[in-house]
Each structure stands twice: as C-alpha cells, then as structure tokens.
Amino acid sequence: MSLLERLNNDMKQAMKNKEKDKLTVIRMLKAALQNEGIKAGKELTEDDELTVLSREVKQRKDSLHEFEKAGREDLVSKIQTELTYVNIYMPKQLSEEELEAIVQETIAEVNASSKADMGKVMSALMPKVKGKADGGIVNKLVQANLS
C-alpha cells in the first residue's frame, strides 16, 4: 500500500472518529505529497515520499524549537501533536547503537581517517540512513568517530 493510499484510509478513519487534529495533519501530508508529485511531474517513489515526510518532520522540529524559545506553550503543544501524527508515517528510527555501527562501517568503506574526509563519509552515509535518523545526530557521530 502506497503512502497516499494509507493516508486516504487513515483520513477516512479520522473523519469517522472525529479526530480533528489527526485529520488536519493527514490532509497537510497529503497536500505536501501531491504538490511534490505535481512539481516532479511524475508518480512519487518511496524515496521521494520519504524525502517529503522528512522535510515535514524537520519543519515541525524547527518550529517547535522556535516556539519553545519564544515561550509559546500553546503552539508548542500543537506542534508536538502534529509531530506525533507525522512520525506515525515515518520509518522506524535507528537506535544509537545501530547508527554507530553504520557510521563506523561507512568510515571503513570510504577509508576516512580525518575530519577532512567528513564530506566523503556524509555523502556515502546519508542515503543509508535517510528518514531513519536525524542528520544532526549522524553528523555528530561522524565527527566523533573521525577525531
């Protein structure tokens, strides 16, 4: 089942259950996916869908950080709720140990030895963990392993 089909089914269920917040998030995700499909001019692949979902999660995390800094608790709770619903459609996140193993394996693959090789490692690593790990955490792990 494609992500759009899953969103359509969940949207119908949210309407029946009168889950207003969930319905809003699902509609927003559908719109983002459909807009990306129109922009690409073709059917979205799973990888494309994952890119859109990752972008939506990142936007919400950035907003959450800004709202917390500004002391807007009303908006913080709203964004946290949205993040919860968006994360339902994201792939299972890698644990710290799994991520560490992938980082070390990739460093060995590209024969990286210093921080100067950071770009090579990141370009080889990010496709492996796309949507399964936060880029900031990956970056910190790579830096720690290259120092």
NORRAPE-V992353 format. One record per helix or strand of 3 or more residues. SS is the DSSP state (@ for helix, = for strand). FROM is the first residue (numbers start at 1). TO is the last residue. If there is no record, write none. Layout:
SS;FROM;TO
SS;FROM;TO
This chain:
@;3;16
@;20;40
@;46;70
@;73;87
@;96;109
@;115;129
@;135;146
